[in-house]
Amino acid sequence: MREAAARPVGAPAPRQERRHAAVAAHRHSLDLHVKVAKDWQRDPKQLRRLGF
C-alpha cells in the first residue's frame, strides 16, 4: 500500500477533511447523570463489581 505524501504546512485540506473539521467545530453539550451506591467503598459486593 502506498502512503500519501505529507502536505506542506498551511496547504489547504482536501474537501472532505474540511467538511469534517466544520462539523467538529460545532459546540455540543453532554448531560451526565451518575447514581452512586450508598457506602460503595465499604461494600465488598460493590467493590467486586467494580473490579476492586
GUPA-995974 format. One record per residue: residue number from 0; x, y, z of N, C-alpha, C, O in turn. Coordinates in Angstrom, 2 decimals. Layout:
# GUPA-995974
   k  n.east n.north    n.up ca.east ca.north   ca.up  c.east c.north    c.up  o.east o.north    o.up
 NUM       X       Y       Z       X        Y       Z       X       Y       Z       X       Y       Z
...
//
This chain:
# GUPA-995974
   k  n.east n.north    n.up ca.east ca.north   ca.up  c.east c.north    c.up  o.east o.north    o.up
   0    0.86   -1.18    0.00    0.00     0.00    0.00    0.90    1.24    0.00    1.86    1.32    0.77
   1    0.59    2.16   -0.84    1.38     3.39   -0.95    0.89    4.42    0.06   -0.31    4.66    0.19
   2    1.82    5.02    0.76    1.45     6.04    1.75    1.35    7.39    1.06    2.11    7.71    0.15
   3    0.39    8.19    1.52    0.21     9.53    0.96    1.33   10.44    1.45    1.79   10.34    2.59
   4    1.75   11.32    0.57    2.80    12.28    0.94    2.22   13.32    1.90    1.05   13.69    1.79
   5    3.04   13.78    2.80    2.61    14.80    3.75    2.43   16.13    3.02    3.22   16.48    2.15
   6    1.38   16.85    3.38    1.14    18.17    2.77    2.01   19.20    3.46    2.29   19.08    4.66
   7    2.44   20.20    2.74    3.20    21.28    3.37    2.34   22.02    4.41    1.12   22.07    4.27
   8    2.96   22.58    5.40    2.24    23.33    6.42    1.53   24.49    5.75    2.11   25.21    4.94
   9    0.26   24.66    6.10   -0.53    25.75    5.53   -1.23   25.38    4.24   -2.00   26.19    3.72
  10   -1.00   24.18    3.70   -1.68    23.76    2.47   -3.15   23.51    2.79   -3.48   23.02    3.87
  11   -4.03   23.84    1.86   -5.45    23.62    2.13   -5.77   22.13    2.28   -5.17   21.29    1.61
  12   -6.70   21.83    3.17   -7.11    20.44    3.41   -8.02   19.99    2.29   -8.73   20.80    1.69
  13   -8.02   18.70    1.98   -8.97    18.19    0.99  -10.40   18.50    1.42  -10.67   18.73    2.60
  14  -11.29   18.51    0.49  -12.68    18.91    0.72  -13.35   18.13    1.85  -14.01   18.71    2.70
  15  -13.18   16.81    1.86  -13.84    16.00    2.89  -13.29   16.33    4.28  -14.06   16.40    5.24
  16  -11.99   16.54    4.41  -11.40    16.89    5.70  -11.92   18.24    6.18  -12.17   18.41    7.38
  17  -12.10   19.19    5.28  -12.64    20.50    5.67  -14.05   20.34    6.20  -14.43   20.99    7.18
  18  -14.84   19.47    5.56  -16.22    19.26    5.99  -16.26   18.64    7.39  -17.06   19.06    8.22
  19  -15.40   17.65    7.64  -15.35    17.04    8.97  -14.90   18.05   10.01  -15.42   18.05   11.13
  20  -13.97   18.90    9.68  -13.50    19.91   10.62  -14.63   20.89   10.95  -14.75   21.33   12.09
  21  -15.46   21.22    9.98  -16.56    22.14   10.21  -17.59   21.52   11.15  -18.14   22.20   12.01
  22  -17.85   20.24   10.98  -18.81    19.55   11.84  -18.25   19.46   13.26  -18.98   19.66   14.23
  23  -16.97   19.17   13.40  -16.34    19.04   14.71  -16.27   20.38   15.44  -16.18   20.41   16.67
  24  -16.30   21.49   14.70  -16.17    22.80   15.31  -17.46   23.24   16.02  -17.42   24.15   16.85
  25  -18.60   22.61   15.71  -19.85    22.98   16.37  -19.79   22.59   17.84  -19.22   21.56   18.20
  26  -20.37   23.41   18.68  -20.39    23.12   20.11  -21.44   22.06   20.42  -22.54   22.07   19.86
  27  -21.09   21.17   21.30  -22.01    20.13   21.73  -22.04   20.14   23.25  -21.08   20.55   23.90
  28  -23.13   19.70   23.80  -23.21    19.59   25.26  -23.58   18.16   25.61  -24.22   17.45   24.83
  29  -23.18   17.76   26.79  -23.47    16.42   27.26  -23.97   16.51   28.68  -23.31   17.08   29.56
  30  -25.14   15.96   28.91  -25.67    15.88   30.26  -25.34   14.49   30.79  -25.64   13.49   30.15
  31  -24.73   14.44   31.95  -24.33    13.18   32.53  -24.93   13.06   33.93  -24.72   13.93   34.78
  32  -25.66   12.00   34.14  -26.26    11.75   35.45  -25.61   10.49   36.01  -25.56    9.46   35.34
  33  -25.11   10.58   37.23  -24.42     9.46   37.86  -25.14    9.10   39.15  -25.42    9.96   39.98
  34  -25.43    7.83   39.30  -26.05     7.35   40.53  -24.98    6.61   41.32  -24.34    5.70   40.79
  35  -24.80    6.99   42.56  -23.76     6.41   43.40  -24.41    5.56   44.48  -25.31    6.01   45.20
  36  -23.95    4.31   44.58  -24.48     3.42   45.62  -24.00    3.88   46.99  -22.84    4.27   47.16
  37  -24.90    3.83   47.96  -24.55     4.26   49.31  -23.48    3.35   49.90  -23.59    2.13   49.82
  38  -22.45    3.93   50.49  -21.34     3.21   51.12  -20.69    2.19   50.18  -20.30    1.11   50.64
  39  -20.56    2.50   48.91  -19.98     1.56   47.95  -18.54    1.21   48.28  -18.07    0.13   47.93
  40  -17.83    2.12   48.96  -16.43     1.85   49.28  -16.27    0.82   50.39  -15.19    0.25   50.56
  41  -17.32    0.56   51.13  -17.27    -0.41   52.22  -18.03   -1.70   51.90  -18.04   -2.63   52.70
  42  -18.65   -1.76   50.74  -19.48    -2.90   50.36  -18.67   -3.85   49.46  -18.38   -3.52   48.31
  43  -18.29   -5.04   49.99  -17.48    -5.97   49.20  -18.12   -6.35   47.86  -17.42   -6.52   46.86
  44  -19.44   -6.49   47.84  -20.13    -6.85   46.60  -19.96   -5.75   45.55  -19.68   -6.03   44.39
  45  -20.13   -4.48   45.96  -19.97    -3.37   45.04  -18.51   -3.26   44.56  -18.25   -2.98   43.39
  46  -17.57   -3.47   45.48  -16.15    -3.37   45.13  -15.78   -4.45   44.11  -15.04   -4.17   43.16
  47  -16.27   -5.67   44.29  -16.01    -6.75   43.31  -16.60   -6.40   41.96  -15.99   -6.61   40.92
  48  -17.80   -5.86   41.99  -18.49    -5.49   40.75  -17.69   -4.43   39.99  -17.70   -4.42   38.76
  49  -17.01   -3.56   40.71  -16.22    -2.50   40.08  -14.78   -2.93   39.78  -14.00   -2.15   39.24
  50  -14.44   -4.17   40.13  -13.11    -4.67   39.80  -12.06   -4.46   40.86  -10.87   -4.54   40.57
  51  -12.48   -4.18   42.09  -11.52    -3.99   43.19  -11.45   -5.23   44.05  -10.70   -5.25   45.02
//
